[in-house]
């Protein structure tokens, strides 16, 4: 093949490089290509080969460039489709601005939200389309700051400035872009729709901070609000009042009408409470039937008292729910910050103490916190701690009071009465420590100790003498009670019929199938059941026909005064005895103290008597001695007439009547009253309420009943135990808890 032919082929195959090859052919001619074997010819051939190689490589490079361009175009089209797919079917979107901060690109779905009929979003400044979400405090810097400072930002929560057609929240990120020469071109960024998430978060927040039933603030929100108010710098000059409310008789609504009616009632209570408070404070529900009101800037006790009375009045008006008329009450405790507490925990505690006082004073009223309430609570806490130590420190013992047959005057049994010999305080009244034991959860442990100890000590008595043990409603509600009873009987070895369980009417507050089953199970154990303090609680003849009692105990309040002419107590006792006889039950009259009452009780048909007239409660060792000496017979003591015995004395005492006070002399004293001298009283002061110092530094309430010639007679508000006048060192007589 000649060179000319080869060149033609190259030109034909690669026309784009013909100029270069032509240049090579010319070069060959110039060098004397005709001379096929001369030096010029070989130089021409070398140049031509070099040019051919260069041309070939240039062709390969061009082909690679074309292929890369095609690939880039394909990838670009793919990227465009992916971006379009992402923008259309996800919550994400993109945006871009020019160097002046004007939007040059915005995903269409966001643009549609921000477009106005005459002003499209594209072309508007970015800072006029979006603003920082004021509900969040993620950053102190704004988007406008980043745009002007040309700094990147990430995950800023934003909302439309004003032009969005719907309520929207977005998360935005962006960064500045520059060309190869470092010239600022604008911002590019992305965003994500947060609307649904924010709505979900808002719902979660609502559920977390608001009561689901009433829509009021819940416990968490109330506590947060109170903490924030108390933490304000100006708190020392600003008062905050706290109301704690508890509904009276609400439990009976739930028990009798069901929880659905109870919930409907709570909704109406919430509405009335919100109306009564209005804009004065934050109203919330703590749970159950407890509500709370926080009122900043309110400290006038007169106005607070007026508001509390209005709330109580409003909430106590009858409710109509599904055709039923429902009446409840309300008690309120009030505490005012900062004097009643500068932190939420102290303030809430003191308001709770005030609420407890309101309920203790009769319910349906309000009480302000006062320091004495905290002292009382601290004393109660100390008593609770002492009780726990008493149970493990063998500080308890049992005292036994005889129960006597009215016809034969034979002792048929003893009631076991719990006594506490405190290491420093001496004897503590059951009336003081039993309620504390019930509140702190110790009553079941103490009750089990009493049951086991009574059975163990009664095992040494004659086989026909019974022992009676009091069972609290809390113990009665515990399903393990029958097991404890059978265990105590088995360990002591006494016959089941010798154990009598005394149950108060409080167990019937929650009548249920469980209560009926408990009665059946206890009777199945073979023990006797007695209804204690009949007529003083929630008496109902209905449960007498269902509960298998062996005995009804007539409370001492009916015995007291029954011998006085015209007193109705005797007629009540007779009616109870007739009812018991018809049901095949025994009756025991409690609190009998004199011979007149013995005669009356016997004549009224009571089968048994219990009281000081046959002896005071005594320890187990003395019971055996009492039974041996008398041969099982009881000997009545005391006096014949109904008039309470007087104790003559002459000592000075302090007396107070309102703001006035002075000293008087005590001439004689009984358990119900005292005669004093050294006082001039006009007739208009009869029935005046006074306080008199019977024991050093201890004032007792009384009422002025008569006055004549410098002397006066006072009637005590409560029976006074004369044994409290016993000099120190002489043990006080224990008495049964009421």
KEGU-288719 format. One line per field, with one value per residue (C-alpha): residue number from 1; x, y, z. Coordinates in nm, 2 decimals. Each point is the difference from the previous one (the first is absolute). Layout:
seq NUM,...
px X,...
py Y,...
pz Z,...
END
This chain:
seq 1,2,3,4,5,6,7,8,9,10,11,12,13,14,15,16,17,18,19,20,21,22,23,24,25,26,27,28,29,30,31,32,33,34,35,36,37,38,39,40,41,42,43,44,45,46,47,48,49,50,51,52,53,54,55,56,57,58,59,60,61,62,63,64,65,66,67,68,69,70,71,72,73,74,75,76,77,78,79,80,81,82,83,84,85,86,87,88,89,90,91,92,93,94,95,96,97,98,99,100,101,102,103,104,105,106,107,108,109,110,111,112,113,114,115,116,117,118,119,120,121,122,123,124,125,126,127,128,129,130,131,132,133,134,135,136,137,138,139,140,141,142,143,144,145,146,147,148,149,150,151,152,153,154,155,156,157,158,159,160,161,162,163,164,165,166,167,168,169,170,171,172,173,174,175,176,177,178,179,180,181,182,183,184,185,186,187,188,189,190,191,192,193,194,195,196,197,198,199,200,201,202,203,204,205,206,207,208,209,210,211,212,213,214,215,216,217,218,219,220,221,222,223,224,225,226,227,228,229,230,231,232,233,234,235,236,237,238,239,240,241,242,243,244,245,246,247,248,249,250,251,252,253,254,255,256,257,258,259,260,261,262,263,264,265,266,267,268,269,270,271,272,273,274,275,276,277,278,279,280,281,282,283,284,285,286,287,288,289,290,291,292,293,294,295,296,297,298,299,300,301,302,303,304,305,306,307,308,309,310,311,312,313,314,315,316,317,318,319,320,321,322,323,324,325,326,327,328,329,330,331,332,333,334,335,336,337,338,339,340,341,342,343,344,345,346,347,348,349,350,351,352,353,354,355,356,357,358,359,360,361,362,363,364,365,366,367,368,369,370,371,372,373,374,375,376,377,378,379,380,381,382,383,384,385,386,387,388,389,390,391,392,393,394,395,396,397,398,399,400,401,402,403,404,405,406,407,408,409,410,411,412,413,414,415,416,417,418,419,420,421,422,423,424,425,426,427,428,429,430,431,432,433,434,435,436,437,438,439,440,441,442,443,444,445,446,447,448,449,450,451,452,453,454,455,456,457,458,459,460,461,462,463,464,465,466,467,468,469,470,471,472,473,474,475,476,477,478,479,480,481,482,483,484,485,486,487,488,489,490,491,492,493,494,495,496,497,498,499,500,501,502,503,504,505,506,507,508,509,510,511,512,513,514,515,516,517,518,519,520,521,522,523,524,525,526,527,528,529,530,531,532,533,534,535,536,537,538,539,540,541,542,543,544,545,546,547,548,549,550,551,552,553,554,555,556,557,558,559,560,561,562,563,564,565,566,567,568,569,570,571,572,573,574,575,576,577,578,579,580,581,582,583,584,585,586,587,588,589,590,591,592,593,594,595,596,597,598,599,600,601,602,603,604,605,606,607,608,609,610,611,612,613,614,615,616,617,618,619,620,621,622,623,624,625,626,627,628,629,630,631,632,633,634,635,636,637,638,639,640,641,642,643,644,645,646,647,648,649,650,651,652,653,654,655,656,657,658,659,660,661,662,663,664,665,666,667,668,669,670,671,672,673,674,675,676,677,678,679,680,681,682,683,684,685,686,687,688,689,690,691,692,693,694,695,696,697,698,699,700,701,702,703,704,705,706,707,708,709,710,711,712,713,714,715,716,717,718,719,720,721,722,723,724,725,726,727,728,729,730,731,732,733,734,735,736,737,738
px 0.00,0.14,0.01,-0.24,-0.25,0.04,-0.05,-0.31,-0.14,0.08,-0.16,-0.31,-0.02,0.07,-0.10,0.02,0.37,0.06,0.17,0.26,0.07,0.01,0.26,0.19,-0.03,0.12,0.29,0.09,-0.01,0.22,0.25,0.01,-0.23,0.07,0.33,-0.12,0.32,0.15,0.03,-0.27,-0.24,0.06,-0.05,-0.33,-0.11,0.08,-0.19,-0.30,0.00,0.02,-0.29,-0.20,0.05,-0.10,-0.31,-0.10,0.03,-0.19,-0.28,0.00,-0.02,-0.29,-0.19,0.05,-0.11,-0.32,-0.07,0.05,-0.22,-0.27,0.04,-0.01,-0.31,-0.16,0.09,-0.12,-0.34,0.00,0.08,-0.27,-0.26,0.12,-0.03,-0.34,-0.11,0.14,-0.17,-0.33,-0.03,0.19,-0.01,0.33,0.05,0.28,0.06,0.26,0.07,0.21,0.26,-0.26,-0.20,-0.28,-0.15,0.10,-0.12,-0.26,-0.16,-0.35,-0.20,0.15,-0.03,-0.37,-0.04,0.18,-0.11,-0.24,-0.22,0.21,0.33,0.16,0.23,0.29,0.16,-0.08,0.27,0.03,-0.03,-0.34,-0.13,0.12,0.04,0.14,-0.25,-0.06,-0.12,0.36,0.32,0.24,0.22,0.02,0.11,-0.25,0.01,0.06,0.31,0.15,-0.10,0.18,0.30,0.02,0.02,-0.16,-0.29,-0.16,-0.34,-0.16,-0.37,-0.19,-0.35,-0.15,0.02,-0.36,-0.08,-0.05,-0.35,0.02,0.17,0.35,0.33,0.32,0.36,0.25,0.37,0.22,0.36,0.16,0.14,0.29,0.15,0.35,0.13,-0.16,-0.28,-0.32,-0.29,-0.27,-0.14,-0.11,-0.18,-0.27,-0.30,-0.23,-0.37,-0.05,-0.37,-0.12,0.28,-0.07,-0.37,0.08,0.24,-0.27,-0.24,0.26,0.06,-0.37,-0.03,0.30,-0.11,-0.38,-0.25,-0.16,-0.34,-0.06,0.24,0.14,0.37,0.13,0.24,0.31,-0.10,-0.12,0.34,0.19,-0.21,0.04,0.38,0.03,-0.21,0.20,0.33,-0.06,0.24,-0.28,-0.15,0.09,-0.23,-0.27,-0.25,-0.12,-0.31,-0.06,-0.34,-0.02,-0.35,-0.15,-0.35,-0.22,-0.21,0.13,0.10,-0.36,-0.09,0.25,-0.11,-0.37,-0.04,0.32,0.32,-0.16,-0.23,0.29,0.20,-0.29,-0.03,0.37,-0.04,-0.28,0.20,0.29,-0.22,-0.15,0.35,0.14,-0.29,0.04,0.37,-0.01,0.32,0.11,0.22,0.09,-0.25,0.10,-0.09,0.26,-0.19,-0.31,-0.21,0.28,0.05,0.25,-0.01,0.31,-0.07,0.30,-0.03,-0.27,0.07,-0.29,-0.13,-0.35,-0.04,0.15,-0.24,-0.29,0.11,0.04,-0.35,-0.14,0.18,-0.14,-0.35,0.02,0.14,-0.26,-0.30,-0.19,0.11,-0.22,0.16,-0.21,-0.31,0.15,0.04,0.34,0.12,0.35,0.21,0.35,0.27,0.29,0.35,0.17,0.37,0.16,0.36,0.25,-0.10,-0.15,0.28,0.25,0.03,-0.27,0.05,-0.04,-0.29,-0.19,0.07,-0.14,-0.31,-0.05,0.02,-0.26,-0.23,0.04,-0.10,-0.31,-0.11,0.07,-0.21,-0.31,0.05,-0.17,0.23,0.34,0.30,0.32,0.33,0.13,0.32,-0.19,-0.10,0.36,0.08,-0.29,0.12,0.35,-0.13,-0.20,0.31,0.19,-0.28,0.01,0.38,-0.05,-0.28,0.24,0.25,-0.27,-0.11,0.35,0.09,-0.27,-0.15,-0.36,-0.20,-0.37,-0.23,-0.32,-0.34,-0.26,-0.33,-0.26,-0.33,-0.28,-0.20,0.26,0.26,0.26,0.30,-0.05,0.29,0.25,0.06,0.36,0.10,0.33,0.22,0.33,0.25,0.22,0.36,-0.01,-0.37,-0.15,-0.34,-0.11,-0.38,-0.12,-0.22,0.33,0.21,-0.26,-0.09,0.37,0.06,-0.29,0.14,0.35,-0.08,0.10,-0.34,0.01,0.33,-0.12,-0.34,0.17,0.21,-0.31,-0.18,0.29,0.07,-0.36,-0.05,0.33,-0.09,-0.36,0.13,0.07,-0.35,-0.29,-0.15,-0.34,0.15,0.02,0.24,-0.11,0.24,-0.07,0.04,0.04,-0.17,0.35,0.07,-0.35,0.07,0.31,-0.07,0.27,-0.20,-0.16,0.34,0.14,-0.30,0.04,0.38,-0.04,-0.26,0.21,0.32,-0.18,-0.22,-0.32,-0.33,-0.13,-0.33,0.21,0.12,-0.23,0.09,-0.14,-0.07,-0.11,-0.26,0.28,0.04,-0.34,0.12,0.12,-0.26,0.09,0.00,0.35,-0.15,-0.27,0.25,0.22,-0.29,-0.07,0.37,0.04,-0.31,0.13,0.30,-0.23,0.06,-0.27,-0.07,-0.11,-0.11,0.18,-0.12,-0.34,-0.19,0.29,0.11,-0.17,-0.27,-0.22,-0.25,0.06,0.34,-0.12,-0.20,0.30,0.29,0.01,0.06,-0.03,-0.01,-0.08,0.20,-0.20,0.23,0.06,-0.14,-0.35,0.06,0.12,-0.30,-0.24,-0.11,-0.09,-0.37,-0.13,0.32,-0.07,0.31,-0.19,-0.26,0.28,0.17,-0.33,-0.06,0.35,-0.05,-0.33,0.16,0.29,-0.23,-0.21,0.32,0.13,0.29,0.15,0.03,0.28,-0.04,0.33,0.11,-0.21,0.14,-0.25,-0.26,-0.29,0.11,0.05,-0.36,-0.13,0.20,-0.12,-0.36,0.03,0.10,0.37,0.17,0.35,0.16,0.35,0.13,0.20,-0.28,0.14,0.36,0.26,0.20,0.28,0.30,-0.01,0.16,-0.28,-0.27,0.08,0.01,-0.34,-0.16,0.15,-0.09,-0.36,-0.06,-0.08,-0.25,0.01,-0.03,-0.15,0.16,-0.07,-0.29,-0.38,-0.11,0.03,0.17,0.37,0.22,0.17,0.36,0.05,0.31,0.12,0.25,0.05,-0.06,0.01,-0.32,-0.04,-0.31,0.07,0.27,-0.05,0.18,0.04,0.06,-0.27,-0.01,-0.13,-0.22,-0.10,0.02,-0.17,0.04,-0.26,0.06,0.16,-0.11,0.22,0.00,0.15,-0.19,-0.27,-0.23,-0.32,-0.30,0.06,0.32,-0.17,0.09,0.32,0.28,0.32,0.33,0.12,0.34,-0.07,0.36,0.30,0.04,-0.30,-0.32,-0.33,-0.32,-0.31,-0.33,-0.12,-0.33,-0.08,0.14,-0.09,0.17,0.35,-0.03,-0.06,-0.06,0.18,-0.10,0.28,-0.03,0.14,0.01,0.31,0.19,0.05,0.29,0.20,0.02,0.20,0.34,0.30,0.14,-0.34,-0.10,-0.30,-0.30,-0.02,-0.33,-0.15,0.04,-0.33
py 0.00,0.34,0.29,0.19,-0.28,-0.01,0.37,-0.02,-0.27,0.20,0.31,-0.21,-0.16,0.31,0.30,0.22,-0.05,0.05,0.33,-0.15,-0.30,0.24,0.19,-0.32,-0.08,0.34,-0.05,-0.33,0.17,0.28,-0.24,-0.18,-0.29,-0.09,-0.12,-0.32,-0.09,0.33,0.15,0.25,-0.28,-0.17,0.32,0.06,-0.35,0.06,0.33,-0.16,-0.28,0.24,0.21,-0.32,-0.10,0.34,0.00,-0.34,0.11,0.31,-0.22,-0.22,0.30,0.15,-0.32,-0.02,0.36,-0.07,-0.31,0.19,0.28,-0.25,-0.16,0.33,0.09,-0.33,0.05,0.35,-0.11,-0.27,0.25,0.23,-0.29,-0.10,0.36,0.04,-0.34,0.11,0.34,-0.15,-0.30,0.09,0.27,0.15,0.29,0.23,0.37,0.24,0.37,0.24,0.22,0.26,-0.27,-0.02,-0.35,-0.13,-0.36,-0.15,-0.34,0.05,-0.15,0.26,0.27,-0.07,0.05,0.34,0.13,0.30,0.07,0.30,-0.09,-0.33,-0.13,-0.04,0.34,0.11,0.04,-0.32,0.19,0.12,-0.35,-0.18,0.10,-0.18,-0.20,0.20,-0.30,-0.14,0.13,-0.21,0.30,0.37,0.08,0.06,-0.11,0.36,0.00,-0.30,0.15,0.32,-0.16,-0.27,-0.29,-0.33,-0.11,-0.33,-0.13,0.33,-0.03,0.26,0.10,0.22,0.37,0.05,-0.13,-0.37,-0.14,-0.25,-0.02,-0.14,-0.07,-0.08,-0.09,0.19,-0.03,0.20,0.09,0.27,-0.08,0.16,-0.03,-0.11,0.35,0.02,0.24,-0.05,-0.13,-0.04,-0.28,-0.35,-0.22,-0.25,-0.03,-0.25,0.03,-0.02,0.07,-0.35,-0.05,0.33,-0.08,-0.34,0.16,0.25,-0.28,-0.18,0.32,0.04,-0.35,0.05,0.33,-0.01,-0.23,-0.23,-0.01,0.37,0.18,0.19,0.02,-0.32,-0.05,0.04,0.32,0.14,-0.08,0.15,0.32,0.03,-0.06,0.27,0.25,-0.05,0.02,0.35,0.26,0.23,-0.29,0.16,0.29,-0.20,-0.23,-0.33,-0.18,-0.37,-0.17,-0.37,-0.14,-0.34,-0.10,-0.12,-0.31,-0.06,-0.36,-0.09,0.12,-0.24,-0.28,0.03,0.14,-0.13,0.15,0.13,0.22,0.10,0.11,0.20,0.17,0.09,0.16,0.22,0.08,0.11,0.23,0.16,0.05,0.15,0.25,0.09,0.07,0.15,0.19,0.02,-0.31,-0.34,-0.27,-0.37,-0.35,-0.20,-0.32,-0.17,0.26,0.24,0.33,0.29,0.37,0.22,0.38,0.23,0.35,-0.10,0.03,0.19,-0.27,0.16,-0.01,-0.35,-0.11,0.15,-0.18,-0.33,0.03,0.08,-0.30,-0.23,0.14,-0.05,-0.35,-0.10,0.08,-0.31,-0.15,-0.16,-0.30,-0.23,0.09,-0.06,0.29,-0.02,0.20,0.02,0.24,0.15,0.08,0.24,0.05,0.33,0.09,0.33,0.04,0.10,0.01,-0.36,-0.13,0.14,-0.32,-0.21,-0.31,0.20,0.20,-0.31,-0.18,0.29,0.04,-0.37,0.04,0.28,-0.23,-0.28,0.26,0.10,-0.36,-0.06,0.30,-0.13,0.02,0.25,0.28,0.15,0.04,0.21,-0.16,0.10,-0.11,-0.22,-0.23,-0.07,-0.05,-0.25,-0.18,-0.02,-0.14,-0.25,-0.10,-0.04,-0.21,-0.22,-0.05,-0.09,-0.24,-0.19,-0.03,-0.10,-0.30,-0.15,0.13,-0.18,0.33,-0.12,-0.21,-0.11,0.11,-0.21,0.14,-0.25,-0.07,-0.10,-0.19,0.23,-0.28,-0.21,0.27,-0.25,0.10,-0.16,0.16,0.29,0.26,0.03,0.37,0.11,0.22,0.17,0.07,0.27,0.00,0.38,0.11,-0.28,-0.13,0.13,-0.01,-0.24,0.29,0.18,-0.28,-0.23,0.25,0.06,-0.38,-0.02,0.29,-0.13,-0.36,-0.15,-0.10,-0.34,-0.09,0.13,-0.17,-0.34,0.05,0.07,-0.30,-0.25,0.15,-0.01,-0.36,-0.10,0.17,-0.12,-0.36,0.01,0.10,-0.23,-0.17,0.19,0.35,0.17,0.26,0.28,0.17,0.32,-0.03,0.32,0.05,-0.01,-0.35,-0.12,0.09,-0.20,-0.35,-0.16,0.08,-0.35,-0.16,0.22,-0.10,-0.37,0.03,0.18,-0.25,-0.30,0.14,0.09,-0.31,0.18,-0.11,0.22,0.09,0.16,0.27,0.29,0.25,0.35,0.17,0.36,0.13,0.15,-0.33,0.06,0.32,-0.22,-0.28,-0.25,-0.37,-0.01,0.13,-0.26,-0.27,0.12,-0.03,-0.36,-0.10,0.14,-0.18,-0.31,0.03,-0.05,0.34,0.24,0.34,0.31,0.33,0.27,0.35,-0.06,0.31,0.25,-0.06,-0.07,-0.21,-0.20,-0.27,-0.15,-0.14,-0.16,-0.25,-0.09,0.01,-0.30,0.18,-0.17,0.32,0.37,0.23,0.31,0.31,0.17,0.32,-0.16,-0.12,0.34,0.19,-0.28,0.01,0.36,0.06,0.10,-0.11,-0.20,-0.22,-0.27,-0.03,-0.04,-0.27,-0.18,0.01,-0.13,-0.29,-0.09,0.00,-0.22,-0.24,-0.04,-0.08,-0.24,0.23,0.08,0.37,0.16,0.35,0.18,0.28,-0.10,0.19,-0.01,-0.22,0.19,-0.08,-0.36,-0.02,0.18,-0.21,-0.32,0.12,0.10,-0.36,0.03,-0.33,0.14,0.30,0.14,0.31,0.14,-0.10,-0.36,0.10,0.18,-0.17,-0.21,-0.19,-0.37,-0.11,0.18,-0.17,-0.34,0.15,0.17,-0.32,-0.21,0.24,0.06,-0.35,0.15,0.24,0.38,0.25,0.34,0.30,0.37,0.21,-0.04,0.34,0.12,0.32,0.00,-0.02,0.32,0.04,0.28,0.21,0.35,0.14,0.29,-0.03,0.23,0.06,0.17,0.14,0.15,0.26,0.02,-0.22,-0.02,-0.23,-0.20,-0.26,-0.35,-0.13,-0.34,-0.19,-0.30,-0.17,0.23,0.34,0.22,0.26,0.31,0.31,0.34,0.11,0.25,-0.08,0.16,-0.19,0.09,-0.21,-0.33,-0.26,0.19,-0.21,0.01,-0.18,-0.12,-0.13,-0.33,-0.13,0.22,0.18,-0.20,0.19,-0.19,0.13,0.05,0.19,0.22,-0.15,0.20,0.28,0.12,0.19,-0.01,-0.36,-0.17,-0.34,-0.11,-0.30,-0.16,-0.03,-0.36,-0.24,0.06,-0.29,0.08,-0.24,0.26,0.20,-0.29,0.13,-0.09,-0.35,-0.16,-0.18,0.14,-0.23,-0.12,0.05,-0.16,0.19,0.14
pz 0.00,-0.09,0.24,-0.21,0.03,0.38,0.04,-0.21,0.23,0.31,-0.14,-0.10,0.34,0.21,-0.20,0.31,0.00,-0.38,0.05,0.23,-0.24,-0.30,0.19,0.03,-0.37,-0.09,0.23,-0.18,-0.33,0.12,0.14,-0.33,0.04,-0.35,0.11,0.15,0.16,0.09,0.35,-0.07,-0.08,0.34,0.18,-0.17,0.09,0.37,0.01,-0.17,0.25,0.29,-0.14,-0.05,0.36,0.13,-0.22,0.12,0.36,-0.07,-0.15,0.31,0.23,-0.20,0.01,0.39,0.03,-0.20,0.21,0.33,-0.13,-0.08,0.34,0.17,-0.19,0.10,0.36,-0.01,-0.13,0.27,0.27,-0.13,0.01,0.36,0.12,-0.15,0.16,0.33,-0.01,-0.11,0.23,0.32,0.26,-0.13,-0.23,-0.13,-0.04,-0.14,0.01,-0.20,0.16,0.10,0.20,-0.25,-0.06,-0.34,0.06,0.23,-0.01,-0.15,0.29,0.24,-0.26,-0.04,0.38,-0.02,-0.34,0.00,-0.30,-0.11,0.18,-0.06,0.27,-0.25,-0.03,0.36,0.26,0.21,0.33,-0.11,-0.06,0.32,0.37,0.29,0.21,0.31,0.19,0.00,0.14,-0.20,-0.10,0.06,-0.36,-0.28,-0.37,-0.10,0.21,-0.18,-0.34,0.07,0.17,-0.27,0.26,-0.02,0.23,0.07,0.11,0.08,0.08,-0.20,-0.08,-0.29,0.06,-0.08,-0.34,0.05,-0.09,0.29,0.33,-0.07,0.17,-0.18,0.08,-0.22,-0.06,-0.24,-0.10,-0.21,-0.34,-0.18,-0.36,-0.08,0.06,0.35,-0.11,0.21,-0.21,0.27,0.22,-0.08,0.25,0.08,0.23,0.16,0.09,0.38,0.01,0.09,0.24,0.17,0.03,0.14,0.25,0.09,0.07,0.21,0.19,0.05,0.13,0.23,0.14,0.00,0.18,-0.25,0.17,0.08,-0.23,0.30,0.07,0.14,0.30,-0.22,-0.15,0.33,0.16,-0.29,0.01,0.38,-0.02,-0.27,0.19,0.32,-0.18,-0.14,0.13,0.13,0.20,0.33,-0.07,-0.18,0.18,-0.14,0.15,-0.03,0.04,0.06,-0.04,0.09,-0.08,0.29,-0.05,-0.35,0.08,0.07,-0.35,-0.15,0.22,-0.05,-0.35,-0.17,-0.13,-0.32,0.20,0.22,-0.31,-0.13,0.34,0.00,-0.34,0.13,0.32,-0.22,-0.21,0.32,0.15,-0.31,-0.02,0.37,-0.03,-0.35,-0.09,0.36,-0.02,-0.15,0.08,-0.01,0.11,0.20,-0.04,0.14,0.17,0.08,-0.17,0.03,-0.08,-0.03,0.02,-0.05,0.15,0.25,0.37,0.17,0.24,0.02,-0.38,-0.02,0.27,-0.19,-0.32,0.19,0.14,-0.35,-0.15,0.28,-0.06,-0.38,0.02,0.27,-0.21,-0.13,-0.33,-0.26,-0.18,-0.22,0.19,0.34,0.25,0.18,0.30,0.12,0.20,-0.01,0.25,-0.07,0.15,-0.08,0.02,-0.10,-0.13,0.12,0.36,-0.01,-0.22,-0.25,-0.20,-0.16,0.22,0.32,-0.13,-0.12,0.33,0.20,-0.21,0.04,0.38,-0.02,-0.21,0.26,0.27,-0.20,-0.04,0.37,0.10,-0.17,-0.38,-0.23,0.13,-0.08,0.23,-0.04,0.10,0.34,0.18,0.25,-0.28,-0.09,0.37,0.02,-0.32,0.14,0.32,-0.19,-0.20,0.33,0.13,-0.31,0.04,0.37,-0.10,-0.23,0.28,0.25,-0.20,-0.01,0.35,0.20,0.11,-0.05,0.24,0.04,0.27,0.05,0.11,0.13,-0.18,0.25,-0.04,0.12,0.17,0.16,0.04,-0.11,-0.21,-0.34,-0.18,-0.03,-0.27,-0.09,-0.01,-0.15,0.21,-0.08,0.27,-0.17,0.14,0.06,-0.03,0.21,-0.10,-0.34,-0.06,-0.27,-0.12,-0.09,-0.15,-0.17,-0.27,-0.07,-0.03,-0.25,-0.21,-0.01,-0.07,0.34,0.11,-0.16,0.16,0.34,-0.04,-0.07,0.31,0.21,-0.14,0.06,0.35,0.11,-0.11,0.17,0.33,0.00,-0.03,0.37,0.10,0.08,-0.30,0.02,0.00,-0.34,-0.13,-0.24,-0.24,-0.20,-0.38,-0.20,-0.34,-0.16,0.15,-0.10,-0.36,-0.01,-0.15,0.23,0.32,0.02,-0.03,0.28,0.22,-0.05,0.05,0.33,0.12,-0.10,0.16,0.33,0.01,0.11,-0.14,-0.29,0.18,0.28,-0.24,-0.08,-0.28,0.06,-0.33,-0.04,-0.24,-0.21,-0.18,-0.17,-0.18,-0.28,-0.01,-0.26,-0.08,0.16,0.33,0.00,-0.07,0.28,0.25,-0.12,0.01,0.36,0.11,-0.16,0.23,0.29,0.17,0.13,-0.17,0.19,-0.15,0.20,0.09,-0.16,-0.09,-0.01,-0.36,-0.33,0.16,-0.23,0.09,-0.34,0.08,0.32,-0.19,-0.22,0.24,0.23,0.33,0.34,0.20,-0.03,0.23,0.10,0.00,0.33,-0.14,0.03,0.35,0.13,0.13,-0.06,0.37,-0.01,-0.02,-0.34,-0.17,-0.32,0.02,0.20,-0.28,-0.26,0.21,0.03,-0.38,-0.07,0.26,-0.16,-0.35,0.12,0.17,-0.31,-0.20,0.27,0.10,0.34,0.11,0.21,0.15,0.01,0.23,0.31,0.30,0.28,0.17,-0.14,-0.35,0.09,0.11,-0.31,-0.24,0.16,0.00,-0.37,-0.09,-0.09,0.04,0.09,0.17,-0.05,0.18,0.29,0.24,-0.02,-0.01,-0.20,-0.27,0.15,-0.11,-0.08,0.32,0.20,-0.20,0.15,0.35,-0.06,-0.12,0.29,0.28,-0.11,-0.13,-0.34,0.15,-0.06,0.29,-0.09,0.15,-0.03,0.12,0.00,-0.12,-0.36,0.11,-0.10,0.31,0.10,0.11,0.24,-0.05,0.04,-0.24,-0.24,-0.37,-0.30,-0.20,-0.34,-0.16,-0.34,0.04,0.38,0.25,0.37,0.30,0.19,0.27,-0.06,0.28,-0.14,-0.32,-0.17,-0.33,-0.16,0.17,0.26,0.26,0.02,0.22,-0.01,-0.31,-0.06,-0.29,-0.11,-0.11,-0.37,0.01,0.06,-0.27,-0.07,-0.15,0.22,0.04,0.34,0.11,0.17,-0.05,0.00,-0.34,-0.14,-0.08,-0.03,-0.17,0.22,0.01,0.28,0.13,0.31,0.22,0.35,0.28,-0.15,-0.09,-0.34,-0.15,-0.32,-0.21,-0.19,-0.38,0.03,0.29,0.21,0.14,0.37,0.01,-0.20,0.32,0.16,0.11,-0.23,0.05,0.04,-0.32,-0.18,-0.04,-0.36,-0.18,-0.31,-0.32,-0.13
END
